[in-house]
Amino acid sequence: MSNATLVSTTVNGDPVQFACPTDESLMTALRNRVGLTGVKEGCGTGDCGACSITLDGDLVCSCLVLGVEAEGREVATVEGLSADGELHPLQQKFIDHAALQCGICTPGFLVAAKALLDRNPNPNETEIRYALAGNLCRCTGYDKIVHAVQAAAKDMRKKKRR
Amino acid sequence: MGHDQKYVDKKYEVVGTRFNRPDGIDKVTGKARYGADASAPGQLVGRVLRSPHAHAQILKINTKKAEKLPGVKSVVTFEDMPDLTGGDQGLADILENCMARGRALYDGHAVAAVAAVDEQTAAKALKLIDVKYKKLPHVTDVDEAMSESAPVIHDRIITRGVEPAPTKPSNISARTQMGYGDVDAGFAEADVIVEKTYKTEQTHQGYIEPHACLASVNPDGTAELWVTTQGHFVFRNVCASLLGFDIAKLKVTSSEIGGGFGGKTHVWAEPVALALSRKANRPVKLVMGRDEVFRATGPTSSTSIDVKMGAKKDGTITAAVAEMRYQGGAFPGNWAMLACMTAFACYDIKNNKSIGWDVIVNRPKVAAYRAPSAPMAAFAVESTIDVLAKEIGVSPIDMRLKNVAREGTVAPYGPTYGPIGIEHTLQAVKDHPHMRAKLKKNQGRGVACGFWFNIGGQTCTDLNIGVDGTVNLTLGTVDVGGSRSSMAMIAAEELGIPYEQVRANIADTTSLGHNDMTEGSRGTFSSGMATVFAARDAISVLKQRAAKMWGVPEEDVVWENGQAVATGTGHGNLPPLTLKEIAAKSGRTGGPIAGHNEVTADGAGMGFASHICDVEVDPETGRSTIVRYTVVQDAGKAINPDYVEGQFQGGATQGIGWALNEEYIYGKDGCLQNPGFLDYRIPVCSDLPFIDTKILEVPNPLHPYGVRGVGETSIVPPLAAVGNAIANATGVRMTHAPMSPPRVLAAIDDRENAG
């Protein structure tokens, strides 16, 4: 590995260090050096959203970010969604609503949907569809995905009120 | 042991309800391992060098510089993959498609490959491989490829199916003809005749997961392959044949599959990864980039189709003829034959004739894509029926109902239909509230029908009962859309136990007998049948063990609701033995309890669907937006309705993408200009409304639960449903798919200029 740079970052709340070449994408670094293969590569050009993560809370395609850009930042992936042994409501509703078939796009959809609900807890159908328009799914026709996000949003609003 | 595959009407406890899939948690937490997610100690990174030319002679490949680069462990060309196919031309074509042998036949054709210690080194090594090409004339258009003046791609191709056989080679690999009756007499009876020519562009399956594998070959001839595939047993056989391995010594494990739709039924880079590993004596992981997926794998045919149909004033279609030209890429295919078989399959037309031409062009080798060849034929036929209905002045639905195929109709490809559901779907469409929804300005509604055969095939299944009474169901058909849940439900139903008591797994090739691909909508039909039989096998063992525990004759034991019940005089008061109780004692009553079944499943039920599409066309831009969409399809029996609906919605969406946007665009140089998801635009979430579904159940008489396949039919009607809707919205009949904004706008402008 030539031109490797040591990167210190936070991934799903944990301190993480990895060394990667300066031209390596954060997606590849997360997959191959941090072992988080829930970050999927569908295109490598920012068109499919399968590698979606948040960087300091912002939704990004990790294939369009360099590994070295993670230095000192907060990275969140699908692996960090569930806490204390419980699935995140989005994860549970995706299963309950059969919102996945092959499942390769699912991690990206979950991260993108969480980013949406974090800023808008009560999105309408159109808002959901546009917020997820950067994530490609070839199996479902998006129908059950939108229903799952609606159900999760409702569930999360209810939990918050309690 | 023989089992009766006949359908028996009964009340189901588990089947037909909705259960969460067993692989759900792994897939929502990122734990599920797909093709690119496995690693092996000491693994190398494999990369493929691809032709930048549409057609070129390869004069020389110099790999010396690449081999000398530190960190490069193997470089392979065709010389490292000698031809062991022994005269099997189909296999030889696969080998040549995996690695060019003297000629690059399309833009993206593999020419060489490297394995190196990391991605950077592998990428550098590819640049150090020096290939000397001599460009040859190319042809990428199906009609041009058929012309006398076209460059002939393979000297060995003499058109099959033409009498007398041509004396000169051409790009036409085969002619097929099907049908019956006298079409000339039929047209003479017609009051109205419509004749039209259609074109459809090439589309890709567009699975989000690129092809990926991890290959490891040992010097003693044993090897392992971890791969994303629709059929690891078939991959094993093909890879072993191409590389000279013993079949039993190559262990293939199917990873979770990130979409296939037919595109993962063919080997592409897997034999190359094995060759790299063999030469390097280290594991090699080879993952394609998206551009490689587009340039070198999977697409379906582009087509050119003439349709002529005639009808009487009462709507009776008296004659129908289709002549269909399908390109199969750089190698011969049978795609036009499938078109002939499906084109008029929804109807009972006394005089029908379909002619298919399979054509070779300088494009990637065509692979199956969900109901392969049927959507294009349906686009042409279902559009023509709408034109015919309009000219006669009957509603398009009534026109279809008037001519609909029923039980007893002879299909254009030969067989006589048993009970089928096309009429039911059309009637359901007619009665559907969607048909009464108000249309706004610039909106139109279209209806179209579709057919797919569905297939059976070789299947092998194991069912093992643990001492605690939980059940391992071991399957060999890759789960592409949730079939593990359906199979577990079938096992639970048959055994009379809760769904949660069954765990369904997909076995590797060393753990189970051969299973054909998950293709042709056969997964739930075939594996479902084998699961029923394996469970019945296990039940007969359970009854033997119960008899032994009770000390009564075996024939006095029946299986009811998950327990053995003693019948007959004398032992009526014995309390029933549950599956768990029998399992707990199995060590003392004869050992493990298991069921097994191997079968060539036969009698797949044909699948029919009718779709309704409402579209809004922007007259300023030609952009079409789907405002309402309904799928009605006969599933035979929906085992897990959630995932049947998912198949309906997913297929409809792929069809909508094909209808409106998706197409391969080749430049004058014969190179693909849009090998990425930015320029090859598949539908996104904001493009679509909710897609309504209605599952009909006309049982397949040749499946114990009445199952038909459901995976493919749903992609057949959308092209025509969208086209018919656009015609009703704009008054313009589109005959070229995709009906993208520029094409629709040009058609609207043409009409206005004309009129």
Interface residues (C-beta under 8 A of the other chain):
Chain A: M1 S2 P21 D23 E24 T28 R31 L36 T37 G38 V39 K40 E41 G42 C43 G44 T45 D47 C48 A50 T77 V78 E79 L81 S82 L87 Q91 F94 I95 D96 H97 A98 L100 Q101 C102 G103 I104 C105 T106 P107 L110 T126 I128 R129 Y130 L132 A133 G134 N135 L136 C137 R138 C139 T140 G141 Y142 D143 K144 I145 V146 H147
Chain B: R18 N20 R21 D23 G24 I25 K27 V28 T29 G30 K31 A32 R33 Y34 A36 D37 D118 E119 Q120 Q205 G206 Y207 I208 E209 P210 E256 I257 G258 G259 G260 F261 V287 G289 R290 V480 G481 G482 D642 Y643 E645 G646 Q649 G650 A652 T653 Q654 G676 F677 L678 I682 P683 V684 C685 S686 D687 L688 F690 I691
